Structures are given as C-alpha cells and as structure tokens.
Amino acid sequence: MPQPGTNTGSTPGFITTALRLCAGTKILTEIYNSSPARAVWRFILLTILCSIMAAVVGTFVQKGAFDRAGRALDEEIGAFVVTPDKILFEKDPDTPRRFKLPYITLEYYPGDTFTTEDFNIGRTSDLGVVILPGGLASWSSVNWKGEDIFSANFLPASDLYSWLAPETEATGDTRIRPGASPSWEMYSGPGLAETLRKKFAAQGAGRNVTVKEDGTVWNHNLAFHSDGIVEWGGKAEPSIQATGSQAARFALSMLTAVILLTTFGRNFLETGLIILLVSLVQYLRASTLPKGLVFRNVLTIMVYSTFPAQIFATLFDAAGGARIISFQILFVIIFFVYQLFAFRAVMKKVCPQIEKKDDDFDDSDF
C-alpha cells in the first residue's frame, strides 16, 4: 500500500513542468515523490536554457549601444590597421586617443606617445584595451585595499596579425609567428603601465607611417624589428583592416559568449548551493516533518522550487535590472517565498487535516 500522498503516475514533460511551476505550487503535490535525479537533471537543463535566454536578452538590450559605439569609431578612427609588426588607426594614426565604449575603455598611443603617467588616467571602467604600436593588452581590475590590481593579457601585433590572417604564414616571412595562447598576469597599476612600455611602446618610437587605399602600410623612417630585420622606407608591409563597426559587432558577439558562460556558472553554482543548504536544514528538522515525507522528497521539492526564481531573476538581470536589485537577492526572495508555499501544499497532501464536527471534542477543548 503506498504511503499517503505517493505519486504513482509519471511526471509531466520538462516544459510543461517549468510553466506550471511558474503558475503556482499545485504541481508539486503531484511530483514531489518523483525521482530527485530527474529533478536535478531538469535543473541543469533549465540552467542551460536560462543562460541562453540571458545571452539573447542581454545582447538585444546592448545591441543599440554597441552599434552607436561602432559608428562613432568609424567617424573617429576609420579602421583598425594591423600589420605583422604594429597596430594603428587609419585616421590620424599619429594622434593618441581615449574612448569610453560600452563596458570598456579603449586607449590608443601611437609611436612614442605612451607614458606610464597617461595610462588609465581618469578611468571610468573596470575593463579596458590599450593599443600601442607593437601590440595591445586587454585588462580588468579590482580595487584591493585602496590599490588597483590589474589582470592583463598581452597580444603582440605579430600574433594578432597571424591570428587574423593565418594563411600568410606560408609566405616565408620569418617575422610572422603563430598566435600565442592568452596568459593572464597580475599587476599593480604602475606595474602594468611599465610592462606595456617595455613590451610594446619602445619598439614603435620614431616611426612615421602612411596608410594607403589598397591597405598597405609604408614606413618612411628606419624601422627595427625584434628579430633583427631592419626596414627602410621603400619596403611595403601587408596589413589587415577592420572598421569600427566590425570591431563593435565582434565585441558584441564576445559579450554574448561572456553572458552565456557567466550566467550558467553563476546560476548553477549559487542556486545549487542554496538547494543543498535549504534541503539540509529541512532534513535536520525531520522530526517535525509529517510521516511519509523523507529527505528525497524534500530535495525534489527544493530543486523544483528554484525554477520560478531562476527564470524570473535571470531575465530581470539580463534586461538590466541589476541596477535596481541584484540577481542573488531577487533569486533568494522569490525562492524562499515560493518554497514556503510549496512545502505547505505538499504537507497538506501528505497529511490532510480531518475536519472536526460540531459534536467532536478533544483535550484542547478544555
């Protein structure tokens, strides 16, 4: 004979379950005794689905800002020009500039214009890209005890050129090397600026360049390369160009990938931890649970109770709601309220209260 409230039927499909959970707690009285492993598997599927939805919504919300940034870059710089040994702007390549773009700061220091004092001055973002003649660096920063600590990745112009045009490796030009694997390193603010100067700024000093319409870049001054090759002004170097709009679209695609991965990691780890903690608390209160309700049932209830909280909190965060309330706070509020009602509904199913008749009495009547 089955225990009170035992669900002997099959559980609804994943989509149906998710929609009914968002509509109320009644479905939990039907599936609370189903397999916890199936609930956990569906939780993983929901986390993947929420990550995809967050990436789509976040990309849609930010697309306008990135399009505007791309058009502004087109007007200001024309195009990014990459040769086997340097990076420069098409328009006014000898003029240093700084741009505040969505999420990041873009700094450009041609020739010998870079100084350690100029780097990151008046910073308004915790992410940035610095372009110097010999290469670029992407960085992120956190403030630790009043000091900015940077995590940076360096990409020489030659590696960037090889990555953008790998087929040129077959030309026999020994200066073209395969792209290096990204390696993030930690620096203080002054330490990162000094490393940038040593890696990429010094080798670009004293170069006058002219970008031709056919995409080639001509050196008018003597140019020294790290492999010992010396170039005079009559030799042309191949180049690859990308407009500001193209760069903005690439950055938007990267943002989509970042939202997808970070949302999955956040939802899976943080939500999973909450499920375990709350289930453990309920298990420790097992003596107060009605007969027939065991830990596997509690775990199933808690897993399914996260569905509405994860869906609503994820979409709200992706739409820009983090400026009002963080994902973590909104998730916890929705989850705890929902699981209280869910647990109450299941307990009523397991141990329904017997209605008292008017002529019934017990010790509490006295």
C-alpha positions, 0 to 999 in steps of 0.5 A, spaced: 500 500 500 503 506 498 504 511 503 499 517 503 500 522 498 505 517 493 505 519 486 504 513 482 503 516 475 509 519 471 511 526 471 509 531 466 514 533 460 520 538 462 516 544 459 510 543 461 513 542 468 517 549 468 510 553 466 506 550 471 511 551 476 511 558 474 503 558 475 503 556 482 505 550 487 499 545 485 504 541 481 508 539 486 503 535 490 503 531 484 511 530 483 514 531 489 515 523 490 518 523 483 525 521 482 530 527 485 535 525 479 530 527 474 529 533 478 536 535 478 537 533 471 531 538 469 535 543 473 541 543 469 537 543 463 533 549 465 540 552 467 542 551 460 536 554 457 536 560 462 543 562 460 541 562 453 535 566 454 540 571 458 545 571 452 539 573 447 536 578 452 542 581 454 545 582 447 538 585 444 538 590 450 546 592 448 545 591 441 543 599 440 549 601 444 554 597 441 552 599 434 552 607 436 559 605 439 561 602 432 559 608 428 562 613 432 569 609 431 568 609 424 567 617 424 573 617 429 578 612 427 576 609 420 579 602 421 583 598 425 590 597 421 594 591 423 600 589 420 605 583 422 609 588 426 604 594 429 597 596 430 594 603 428 588 607 426 587 609 419 585 616 421 590 620 424 594 614 426 599 619 429 594 622 434 593 618 441 586 617 443 581 615 449 574 612 448 569 610 453 565 604 449 560 600 452 563 596 458 570 598 456 575 603 455 579 603 449 586 607 449 590 608 443 598 611 443 601 611 437 609 611 436 612 614 442 606 617 445 605 612 451 607 614 458 606 610 464 603 617 467 597 617 461 595 610 462 588 609 465 588 616 467 581 618 469 578 611 468 571 610 468 571 602 467 573 596 470 575 593 463 579 596 458 584 595 451 590 599 450 593 599 443 600 601 442 604 600 436 607 593 437 601 590 440 595 591 445 593 588 452 586 587 454 585 588 462 580 588 468 581 590 475 579 590 482 580 595 487 584 591 493 585 595 499 585 602 496 590 599 490 588 597 483 590 590 481 590 589 474 589 582 470 592 583 463 593 579 457 598 581 452 597 580 444 603 582 440 601 585 433 605 579 430 600 574 433 594 578 432 596 579 425 597 571 424 591 570 428 587 574 423 590 572 417 593 565 418 594 563 411 600 568 410 604 564 414 606 560 408 609 566 405 616 565 408 616 571 412 620 569 418 617 575 422 610 572 422 609 567 428 603 563 430 598 566 435 600 565 442 595 562 447 592 568 452 596 568 459 593 572 464 598 576 469 597 580 475 599 587 476 599 593 480 597 599 476 604 602 475 606 595 474 602 594 468 603 601 465 611 599 465 610 592 462 606 595 456 612 600 455 617 595 455 613 590 451 610 594 446 611 602 446 619 602 445 619 598 439 614 603 435 618 610 437 620 614 431 616 611 426 612 615 421 607 611 417 602 612 411 596 608 410 594 607 403 587 605 399 589 598 397 591 597 405 598 597 405 602 600 410 609 604 408 614 606 413 618 612 411 623 612 417 628 606 419 624 601 422 627 595 427 624 589 428 625 584 434 628 579 430 633 583 427 630 585 420 631 592 419 626 596 414 627 602 410 622 606 407 621 603 400 619 596 403 611 595 403 608 591 409 601 587 408 596 589 413 589 587 415 583 592 416 577 592 420 572 598 421 569 600 427 563 597 426 566 590 425 570 591 431 563 593 435 559 587 432 565 582 434 565 585 441 558 584 441 558 577 439 564 576 445 559 579 450 554 574 448 559 568 449 561 572 456 553 572 458 552 565 456 558 562 460 557 567 466 550 566 467 550 558 467 556 558 472 553 563 476 546 560 476 548 553 477 553 554 482 549 559 487 542 556 486 545 549 487 548 551 493 542 554 496 538 547 494 543 543 498 543 548 504 535 549 504 534 541 503 539 540 509 536 544 514 529 541 512 532 534 513 535 536 520 528 538 522 525 531 520 522 530 526 517 535 525 516 533 518 509 529 517 510 521 516 511 519 509 515 525 507 523 523 507 529 527 505 528 525 497 522 528 497 524 534 500 530 535 495 525 534 489 521 539 492 527 544 493 530 543 486 523 544 483 522 550 487 528 554 484 525 554 477 520 560 478 526 564 481 531 562 476 527 564 470 524 570 473 531 573 476 535 571 470 531 575 465 530 581 470 538 581 470 539 580 463 534 586 461 538 590 466 535 590 472 541 589 476 541 596 477 535 596 481 536 589 485 541 584 484 540 577 481 542 573 488 537 577 492 531 577 487 533 569 486 533 568 494 526 572 495 522 569 490 525 562 492 524 562 499 517 565 498 515 560 493 518 554 497 514 556 503 508 555 499 510 549 496 512 545 502 505 547 505 501 544 499 505 538 499 504 537 507 497 538 506 497 532 501 501 528 505 497 529 511 490 532 510 487 535 516 480 531 518 475 536 519 472 536 526 464 536 527 460 540 531 459 534 536 467 532 536 471 534 542 478 533 544 483 535 550 484 542 547 477 543 548 478 544 555 
